[in-house]
Amino acid sequence: MSSNEKSHHIAYSAPIVSKAMRVLKMIISSPHNPGISEIASGLSLAKSTTHGILAALEESGWVLRDPITRKYTCGHAVRDLARKATVRVPLVDQARPYLEKLASEVEEDVFLGMFTGHDLLVLDQIESVKELRVTARPGTRLSMFAGAAGKIFLAYLDREEMAAILRSSPLPTFTPHSITDPETYLSDLERVRQAGVALDTEEYIANVRAVAAPIFYGKKNRRRMVAGFWLVGLDWHLKPGKMEATAQLAAKTSQELSRHISNS
């Protein structure tokens, strides 16, 4: 993907589609059938906009309006689609044996994810056997600045693209340890690129540390980053010495997994 294509990918959005998806999600997840006023208020949408979206969704079968209460429930199209829906990402199956081995070696939770251009999408999780765990089921979306996980993706963007992202909005403060100075953050990303791993000491979640590594596909000049994985543990368990050992194992796993998917 070219620099222009990637920049366009990040900048592009379809507001009406996004609003329609938010309306549909609210109706599906609500414990009761919401009315148009509740939907508009809950999503901070104009009532006229909400009415138009609902009319289109109803016409196509995605929502159904109760004839008595005049409130909305999901339509039969949603139910039928849910029965057939399967998330097919071959990388998940290819990566799992490598990530299971890594999780067993470090005894920490391991996540597989990808960068959508706007945020991070969790594709898989290998849970540790510990009683206290950090969980994020597949489908969970995280901030692109989510500690080590975010760094490993942002470090491999074009520098112009990264600079544009930093100019678009201030770096978020998740904890007192979050990096909020753009120059410091860019310097950290350069270190990540050189080391091949990213570290996070309570930058995203208090009392939680993480190590992340990239997954590449292709060879030589056609090589590109397609996903990443990160290990997460509580600070009392993922201590500095273990962080270093975990980073080495993550880098090794990154190389082996990248080689595997590129040769498949």
C-alpha positions as YAML, in Angstrom:
chain: A
units: angstrom
residues:
- id: 1
  name: MET
  ca: [0.00, 0.00, 0.00]
- id: 2
  name: SER
  ca: [1.46, 3.37, -0.99]
- id: 3
  name: SER
  ca: [1.91, 6.32, 1.36]
- id: 4
  name: ASN
  ca: [-0.94, 8.18, -0.33]
- id: 5
  name: GLU
  ca: [-3.22, 5.17, -0.09]
- id: 6
  name: LYS
  ca: [-2.47, 4.73, 3.61]
- id: 7
  name: SER
  ca: [-3.04, 8.39, 4.36]
- id: 8
  name: HIS
  ca: [-6.33, 8.25, 2.48]
- id: 9
  name: HIS
  ca: [-7.28, 5.10, 4.39]
- id: 10
  name: ILE
  ca: [-6.79, 6.84, 7.73]
- id: 11
  name: ALA
  ca: [-8.48, 10.08, 6.72]
- id: 12
  name: TYR
  ca: [-11.51, 8.61, 4.95]
- id: 13
  name: SER
  ca: [-14.78, 8.04, 6.76]
- id: 14
  name: ALA
  ca: [-18.44, 7.58, 5.85]
- id: 15
  name: PRO
  ca: [-20.36, 9.42, 8.59]
- id: 16
  name: ILE
  ca: [-23.86, 8.21, 7.67]
- id: 17
  name: VAL
  ca: [-22.71, 4.59, 7.56]
- id: 18
  name: SER
  ca: [-21.05, 5.01, 10.95]
- id: 19
  name: LYS
  ca: [-24.21, 6.55, 12.39]
- id: 20
  name: ALA
  ca: [-26.38, 3.75, 10.97]
- id: 21
  name: MET
  ca: [-24.10, 1.12, 12.53]
- id: 22
  name: ARG
  ca: [-24.27, 2.90, 15.89]
- id: 23
  name: VAL
  ca: [-28.08, 2.96, 15.70]
- id: 24
  name: LEU
  ca: [-28.23, -0.72, 14.81]
- id: 25
  name: LYS
  ca: [-25.78, -1.66, 17.55]
- id: 26
  name: MET
  ca: [-27.78, 0.25, 20.15]
- id: 27
  name: ILE
  ca: [-31.01, -1.49, 19.15]
- id: 28
  name: ILE
  ca: [-29.40, -4.93, 19.18]
- id: 29
  name: SER
  ca: [-27.65, -4.47, 22.53]
- id: 30
  name: SER
  ca: [-30.46, -2.64, 24.37]
- id: 31
  name: PRO
  ca: [-32.23, -4.72, 27.08]
- id: 32
  name: HIS
  ca: [-35.53, -3.24, 25.87]
- id: 33
  name: ASN
  ca: [-36.92, -1.89, 22.62]
- id: 34
  name: PRO
  ca: [-35.86, 1.77, 22.36]
- id: 35
  name: GLY
  ca: [-37.94, 4.47, 20.71]
- id: 36
  name: ILE
  ca: [-36.70, 7.06, 18.26]
- id: 37
  name: SER
  ca: [-36.28, 9.76, 20.93]
- id: 38
  name: GLU
  ca: [-34.25, 7.46, 23.16]
- id: 39
  name: ILE
  ca: [-32.03, 6.42, 20.25]
- id: 40
  name: ALA
  ca: [-31.45, 9.99, 19.12]
- id: 41
  name: SER
  ca: [-30.69, 11.17, 22.66]
- id: 42
  name: GLY
  ca: [-28.50, 8.19, 23.52]
- id: 43
  name: LEU
  ca: [-26.35, 8.61, 20.41]
- id: 44
  name: SER
  ca: [-26.42, 12.44, 20.32]
- id: 45
  name: LEU
  ca: [-28.02, 12.43, 16.87]
- id: 46
  name: ALA
  ca: [-30.60, 14.80, 15.43]
- id: 47
  name: LYS
  ca: [-34.06, 13.29, 15.57]
- id: 48
  name: SER
  ca: [-34.53, 13.86, 11.84]
- id: 49
  name: THR
  ca: [-31.26, 12.03, 11.09]
- id: 50
  name: THR
  ca: [-32.26, 9.17, 13.37]
- id: 51
  name: HIS
  ca: [-35.66, 8.92, 11.71]
- id: 52
  name: GLY
  ca: [-34.07, 8.70, 8.25]
- id: 53
  name: ILE
  ca: [-31.61, 6.02, 9.35]
- id: 54
  name: LEU
  ca: [-34.33, 3.95, 11.01]
- id: 55
  name: ALA
  ca: [-36.54, 4.21, 7.95]
- id: 56
  name: ALA
  ca: [-33.74, 2.88, 5.73]
- id: 57
  name: LEU
  ca: [-32.87, 0.09, 8.18]
- id: 58
  name: GLU
  ca: [-36.52, -0.90, 8.50]
- id: 59
  name: GLU
  ca: [-37.03, -0.97, 4.74]
- id: 60
  name: SER
  ca: [-34.08, -3.33, 4.30]
- id: 61
  name: GLY
  ca: [-35.11, -5.61, 7.17]
- id: 62
  name: TRP
  ca: [-32.36, -4.74, 9.63]
- id: 63
  name: VAL
  ca: [-34.77, -3.33, 12.21]
- id: 64
  name: LEU
  ca: [-38.42, -3.94, 12.96]
- id: 65
  name: ARG
  ca: [-40.85, -1.46, 14.50]
- id: 66
  name: ASP
  ca: [-43.29, -2.90, 17.01]
- id: 67
  name: PRO
  ca: [-46.81, -2.16, 15.69]
- id: 68
  name: ILE
  ca: [-48.17, -1.42, 19.17]
- id: 69
  name: THR
  ca: [-45.38, 0.40, 21.01]
- id: 70
  name: ARG
  ca: [-43.81, 1.89, 17.85]
- id: 71
  name: LYS
  ca: [-40.40, 1.07, 19.30]
- id: 72
  name: TYR
  ca: [-37.58, -0.76, 17.58]
- id: 73
  name: THR
  ca: [-36.08, -4.24, 17.75]
- id: 74
  name: CYS
  ca: [-33.57, -5.94, 15.47]
- id: 75
  name: GLY
  ca: [-35.08, -7.26, 12.25]
- id: 76
  name: HIS
  ca: [-35.11, -10.75, 10.81]
- id: 77
  name: ALA
  ca: [-32.21, -9.85, 8.49]
- id: 78
  name: VAL
  ca: [-29.96, -9.45, 11.54]
- id: 79
  name: ARG
  ca: [-31.03, -12.80, 12.95]
- id: 80
  name: ASP
  ca: [-30.56, -14.59, 9.62]
- id: 81
  name: LEU
  ca: [-27.17, -13.02, 9.04]
- id: 82
  name: ALA
  ca: [-26.00, -13.88, 12.57]
- id: 83
  name: ARG
  ca: [-26.72, -17.55, 11.91]
- id: 84
  name: LYS
  ca: [-24.48, -17.52, 8.85]
- id: 85
  name: ALA
  ca: [-21.79, -15.13, 10.05]
- id: 86
  name: THR
  ca: [-18.26, -16.45, 10.49]
- id: 87
  name: VAL
  ca: [-15.17, -14.33, 11.04]
- id: 88
  name: ARG
  ca: [-12.54, -15.79, 8.72]
- id: 89
  name: VAL
  ca: [-8.99, -14.55, 9.34]
- id: 90
  name: PRO
  ca: [-6.53, -17.36, 8.48]
- id: 91
  name: LEU
  ca: [-3.77, -15.53, 10.36]
- id: 92
  name: VAL
  ca: [-5.53, -16.37, 13.64]
- id: 93
  name: ASP
  ca: [-5.11, -20.11, 13.09]
- id: 94
  name: GLN
  ca: [-1.59, -19.70, 11.72]
- id: 95
  name: ALA
  ca: [-0.45, -17.60, 14.65]
- id: 96
  name: ARG
  ca: [-2.11, -19.50, 17.48]
- id: 97
  name: PRO
  ca: [0.47, -22.32, 17.92]
- id: 98
  name: TYR
  ca: [3.28, -19.75, 18.12]
- id: 99
  name: LEU
  ca: [1.40, -17.51, 20.53]
- id: 100
  name: GLU
  ca: [0.29, -20.44, 22.69]
- id: 101
  name: LYS
  ca: [3.93, -21.51, 23.01]
- id: 102
  name: LEU
  ca: [4.93, -17.96, 23.92]
- id: 103
  name: ALA
  ca: [2.10, -17.64, 26.47]
- id: 104
  name: SER
  ca: [3.18, -20.90, 28.07]
- id: 105
  name: GLU
  ca: [6.81, -19.78, 28.29]
- id: 106
  name: VAL
  ca: [6.11, -16.40, 29.88]
- id: 107
  name: GLU
  ca: [2.88, -17.30, 31.73]
- id: 108
  name: GLU
  ca: [1.16, -14.10, 30.61]
- id: 109
  name: ASP
  ca: [-1.90, -13.24, 28.53]
- id: 110
  name: VAL
  ca: [-1.13, -12.85, 24.83]
- id: 111
  name: PHE
  ca: [-3.20, -10.95, 22.26]
- id: 112
  name: LEU
  ca: [-3.14, -10.92, 18.47]
- id: 113
  name: GLY
  ca: [-4.38, -7.81, 16.72]
- id: 114
  name: MET
  ca: [-4.34, -5.59, 13.66]
- id: 115
  name: PHE
  ca: [-4.38, -1.87, 12.92]
- id: 116
  name: THR
  ca: [-7.57, -0.67, 11.19]
- id: 117
  name: GLY
  ca: [-6.30, 2.80, 10.40]
- id: 118
  name: HIS
  ca: [-8.30, 4.28, 13.27]
- id: 119
  name: ASP
  ca: [-7.78, 1.87, 16.16]
- id: 120
  name: LEU
  ca: [-6.51, -1.59, 17.10]
- id: 121
  name: LEU
  ca: [-8.74, -4.63, 16.62]
- id: 122
  name: VAL
  ca: [-8.19, -7.68, 18.82]
- id: 123
  name: LEU
  ca: [-8.29, -10.85, 16.70]
- id: 124
  name: ASP
  ca: [-7.44, -13.48, 19.29]
- id: 125
  name: GLN
  ca: [-6.42, -13.97, 22.92]
- id: 126
  name: ILE
  ca: [-4.49, -16.75, 24.57]
- id: 127
  name: GLU
  ca: [-5.35, -16.60, 28.25]
- id: 128
  name: SER
  ca: [-2.84, -17.45, 30.95]
- id: 129
  name: VAL
  ca: [-3.67, -19.82, 33.80]
- id: 130
  name: LYS
  ca: [-3.31, -17.08, 36.40]
- id: 131
  name: GLU
  ca: [-6.30, -16.13, 38.53]
- id: 132
  name: LEU
  ca: [-5.81, -12.41, 37.84]
- id: 133
  name: ARG
  ca: [-5.83, -11.79, 34.10]
- id: 134
  name: VAL
  ca: [-6.24, -8.99, 31.60]
- id: 135
  name: THR
  ca: [-8.89, -9.89, 29.04]
- id: 136
  name: ALA
  ca: [-10.11, -8.44, 25.76]
- id: 137
  name: ARG
  ca: [-12.16, -10.80, 23.64]
- id: 138
  name: PRO
  ca: [-11.85, -10.90, 19.84]
- id: 139
  name: GLY
  ca: [-13.64, -7.93, 18.31]
- id: 140
  name: THR
  ca: [-12.56, -5.54, 21.06]
- id: 141
  name: ARG
  ca: [-11.21, -2.24, 19.74]
- id: 142
  name: LEU
  ca: [-8.44, -0.34, 21.49]
- id: 143
  name: SER
  ca: [-6.98, 3.12, 21.06]
- id: 144
  name: MET
  ca: [-4.16, 3.35, 18.52]
- id: 145
  name: PHE
  ca: [-2.14, 4.75, 21.44]
- id: 146
  name: ALA
  ca: [-2.79, 1.75, 23.69]
- id: 147
  name: GLY
  ca: [0.66, 1.40, 25.22]
- id: 148
  name: ALA
  ca: [3.03, -1.14, 23.69]
- id: 149
  name: ALA
  ca: [0.30, -2.52, 21.42]
- id: 150
  name: GLY
  ca: [-0.21, 0.86, 19.79]
- id: 151
  name: LYS
  ca: [3.51, 1.61, 19.56]
- id: 152
  name: ILE
  ca: [4.31, -1.54, 17.60]
- id: 153
  name: PHE
  ca: [1.86, -0.54, 14.87]
- id: 154
  name: LEU
  ca: [2.60, 3.18, 14.82]
- id: 155
  name: ALA
  ca: [6.37, 2.61, 14.73]
- id: 156
  name: TYR
  ca: [6.13, 1.03, 11.29]
- id: 157
  name: LEU
  ca: [3.99, 3.72, 9.68]
- id: 158
  name: ASP
  ca: [5.59, 6.23, 7.31]
- id: 159
  name: ARG
  ca: [7.04, 9.08, 9.32]
- id: 160
  name: GLU
  ca: [4.87, 11.62, 7.49]
- id: 161
  name: GLU
  ca: [1.79, 9.58, 8.31]
- id: 162
  name: MET
  ca: [2.79, 9.30, 11.95]
- id: 163
  name: ALA
  ca: [3.40, 13.05, 12.15]
- id: 164
  name: ALA
  ca: [-0.03, 13.70, 10.62]
- id: 165
  name: ILE
  ca: [-1.67, 11.51, 13.25]
- id: 166
  name: LEU
  ca: [0.10, 13.35, 16.06]
- id: 167
  name: ARG
  ca: [-0.93, 16.70, 14.59]
- id: 168
  name: SER
  ca: [-4.58, 15.67, 14.34]
- id: 169
  name: SER
  ca: [-5.13, 15.33, 18.10]
- id: 170
  name: PRO
  ca: [-3.14, 15.45, 21.36]
- id: 171
  name: LEU
  ca: [-1.71, 12.24, 22.77]
- id: 172
  name: PRO
  ca: [-4.17, 10.82, 25.33]
- id: 173
  name: THR
  ca: [-3.40, 10.55, 29.03]
- id: 174
  name: PHE
  ca: [-4.45, 7.10, 30.19]
- id: 175
  name: THR
  ca: [-2.29, 7.00, 33.33]
- id: 176
  name: PRO
  ca: [0.30, 9.26, 35.00]
- id: 177
  name: HIS
  ca: [2.93, 7.24, 33.05]
- id: 178
  name: SER
  ca: [1.45, 7.90, 29.59]
- id: 179
  name: ILE
  ca: [3.76, 9.64, 27.10]
- id: 180
  name: THR
  ca: [1.99, 12.83, 26.07]
- id: 181
  name: ASP
  ca: [4.83, 14.82, 24.49]
- id: 182
  name: PRO
  ca: [4.86, 14.21, 20.69]
- id: 183
  name: GLU
  ca: [8.66, 14.50, 20.33]
- id: 184
  name: THR
  ca: [9.25, 12.04, 23.17]
- id: 185
  name: TYR
  ca: [6.69, 9.69, 21.66]
- id: 186
  name: LEU
  ca: [8.32, 9.87, 18.22]
- id: 187
  name: SER
  ca: [11.72, 9.13, 19.76]
- id: 188
  name: ASP
  ca: [10.22, 6.12, 21.54]
- id: 189
  name: LEU
  ca: [8.76, 4.87, 18.24]
- id: 190
  name: GLU
  ca: [12.19, 5.11, 16.63]
- id: 191
  name: ARG
  ca: [13.62, 2.94, 19.41]
- id: 192
  name: VAL
  ca: [10.78, 0.46, 18.86]
- id: 193
  name: ARG
  ca: [11.56, 0.29, 15.14]
- id: 194
  name: GLN
  ca: [15.24, -0.37, 15.84]
- id: 195
  name: ALA
  ca: [14.63, -2.95, 18.58]
- id: 196
  name: GLY
  ca: [11.73, -4.75, 16.87]
- id: 197
  name: VAL
  ca: [9.75, -4.79, 20.12]
- id: 198
  name: ALA
  ca: [7.76, -2.23, 22.12]
- id: 199
  name: LEU
  ca: [7.60, -1.93, 25.89]
- id: 200
  name: ASP
  ca: [4.94, -0.38, 28.07]
- id: 201
  name: THR
  ca: [5.30, 0.27, 31.81]
- id: 202
  name: GLU
  ca: [1.84, 1.25, 33.04]
- id: 203
  name: GLU
  ca: [1.37, 3.67, 30.13]
- id: 204
  name: TYR
  ca: [-2.07, 2.39, 29.16]
- id: 205
  name: ILE
  ca: [-3.44, 0.69, 32.27]
- id: 206
  name: ALA
  ca: [-2.27, 1.33, 35.83]
- id: 207
  name: ASN
  ca: [-0.27, -1.53, 37.35]
- id: 208
  name: VAL
  ca: [-0.12, -3.31, 33.99]
- id: 209
  name: ARG
  ca: [2.97, -3.79, 31.80]
- id: 210
  name: ALA
  ca: [3.20, -5.05, 28.24]
- id: 211
  name: VAL
  ca: [5.58, -6.18, 25.51]
- id: 212
  name: ALA
  ca: [4.58, -6.09, 21.83]
- id: 213
  name: ALA
  ca: [6.10, -7.32, 18.58]
- id: 214
  name: PRO
  ca: [5.22, -7.07, 14.87]
- id: 215
  name: ILE
  ca: [4.19, -9.73, 12.37]
- id: 216
  name: PHE
  ca: [5.46, -9.26, 8.81]
- id: 217
  name: TYR
  ca: [4.30, -10.82, 5.56]
- id: 218
  name: GLY
  ca: [6.38, -11.09, 2.41]
- id: 219
  name: LYS
  ca: [10.08, -11.07, 1.63]
- id: 220
  name: LYS
  ca: [12.72, -8.41, 1.06]
- id: 221
  name: ASN
  ca: [11.30, -5.22, -0.47]
- id: 222
  name: ARG
  ca: [7.76, -6.66, -0.55]
- id: 223
  name: ARG
  ca: [7.78, -7.24, 3.20]
- id: 224
  name: ARG
  ca: [5.06, -5.40, 5.12]
- id: 225
  name: MET
  ca: [3.68, -5.41, 8.64]
- id: 226
  name: VAL
  ca: [0.24, -7.04, 8.72]
- id: 227
  name: ALA
  ca: [-0.44, -7.61, 12.41]
- id: 228
  name: GLY
  ca: [1.11, -7.62, 15.83]
- id: 229
  name: PHE
  ca: [0.91, -9.40, 19.16]
- id: 230
  name: TRP
  ca: [1.37, -8.22, 22.70]
- id: 231
  name: LEU
  ca: [1.85, -9.81, 26.12]
- id: 232
  name: VAL
  ca: [0.21, -8.21, 29.12]
- id: 233
  name: GLY
  ca: [0.84, -8.78, 32.81]
- id: 234
  name: LEU
  ca: [0.42, -7.14, 36.20]
- id: 235
  name: ASP
  ca: [3.45, -5.16, 37.38]
- id: 236
  name: TRP
  ca: [4.17, -7.45, 40.32]
- id: 237
  name: HIS
  ca: [4.46, -10.41, 37.94]
- id: 238
  name: LEU
  ca: [6.00, -8.84, 34.83]
- id: 239
  name: LYS
  ca: [8.98, -7.30, 36.62]
- id: 240
  name: PRO
  ca: [11.89, -5.53, 34.85]
- id: 241
  name: GLY
  ca: [14.05, -8.65, 34.57]
- id: 242
  name: LYS
  ca: [11.17, -10.65, 33.19]
- id: 243
  name: MET
  ca: [10.27, -7.80, 30.82]
- id: 244
  name: GLU
  ca: [13.71, -8.10, 29.19]
- id: 245
  name: ALA
  ca: [13.47, -11.88, 28.85]
- id: 246
  name: THR
  ca: [9.92, -11.57, 27.51]
- id: 247
  name: ALA
  ca: [11.04, -9.00, 24.94]
- id: 248
  name: GLN
  ca: [13.69, -11.41, 23.65]
- id: 249
  name: LEU
  ca: [11.17, -14.23, 23.36]
- id: 250
  name: ALA
  ca: [8.68, -11.91, 21.65]
- id: 251
  name: ALA
  ca: [11.30, -10.85, 19.10]
- id: 252
  name: LYS
  ca: [12.14, -14.49, 18.39]
- id: 253
  name: THR
  ca: [8.46, -15.39, 18.02]
- id: 254
  name: SER
  ca: [7.98, -12.41, 15.70]
- id: 255
  name: GLN
  ca: [10.72, -13.68, 13.38]
- id: 256
  name: GLU
  ca: [9.50, -17.29, 13.40]
- id: 257
  name: LEU
  ca: [5.84, -16.40, 12.88]
- id: 258
  name: SER
  ca: [6.63, -13.88, 10.13]
- id: 259
  name: ARG
  ca: [8.74, -16.49, 8.35]
- id: 260
  name: HIS
  ca: [5.95, -19.06, 8.68]
- id: 261
  name: ILE
  ca: [3.13, -16.97, 7.23]
- id: 262
  name: SER
  ca: [5.37, -15.64, 4.46]
- id: 263
  name: ASN
  ca: [6.23, -19.18, 3.34]
- id: 264
  name: SER
  ca: [2.68, -20.54, 3.63]
...
